[in-house]
Amino acid sequence: MSFPRLSALGLSLVLALPALAFAQSAPATGTVTAVDAAKSVITLSHGPIPALGWPAMTMAFGTAPAVDLNRVKAGDTVAFTVAKTPEGFFLIDAIKTVK
């Protein structure tokens, strides 16, 4: 399964949205496989997300401005929420490590 990549402009527009603009949000858990804090991008291997109709997969997500990616690293198990913006982009709007 492949997913379209966001252009730099598209990602900039998504990251500029205030948190309250999200139309839908769904909880999930997974494992961090990569973090690029400078680009506000995290790659997660997550289980199914029934609220979104998604199967388990590994994918890169942009993150909301309030998400501090310096608090997570590859190998961490995390709980997070995936938000769908009004424009149809999915991004992480909250994340925390779990034991």
Rosetta blueprint (number, residue, H / E / L):
1 M L
2 S L
3 F L
4 P L
5 R L
6 L L
7 S L
8 A H
9 L H
10 G H
11 L H
12 S H
13 L H
14 V H
15 L H
16 A L
17 L L
18 P L
19 A H
20 L H
21 A H
22 F L
23 A L
24 Q E
25 S E
26 A E
27 P E
28 A E
29 T E
30 G E
31 T E
32 V E
33 T E
34 A E
35 V E
36 D E
37 A H
38 A H
39 K H
40 S L
41 V E
42 I E
43 T E
44 L E
45 S E
46 H E
47 G L
48 P L
49 I E
50 P H
51 A H
52 L H
53 G L
54 W E
55 P L
56 A L
57 M E
58 T E
59 M E
60 A E
61 F E
62 G E
63 T E
64 A L
65 P L
66 A L
67 V L
68 D L
69 L H
70 N H
71 R H
72 V L
73 K L
74 A L
75 G L
76 D L
77 T E
78 V E
79 A E
80 F E
81 T E
82 V E
83 A E
84 K E
85 T L
86 P L
87 E L
88 G L
89 F L
90 F E
91 L E
92 I E
93 D E
94 A E
95 I E
96 K E
97 T E
98 V L
99 K L
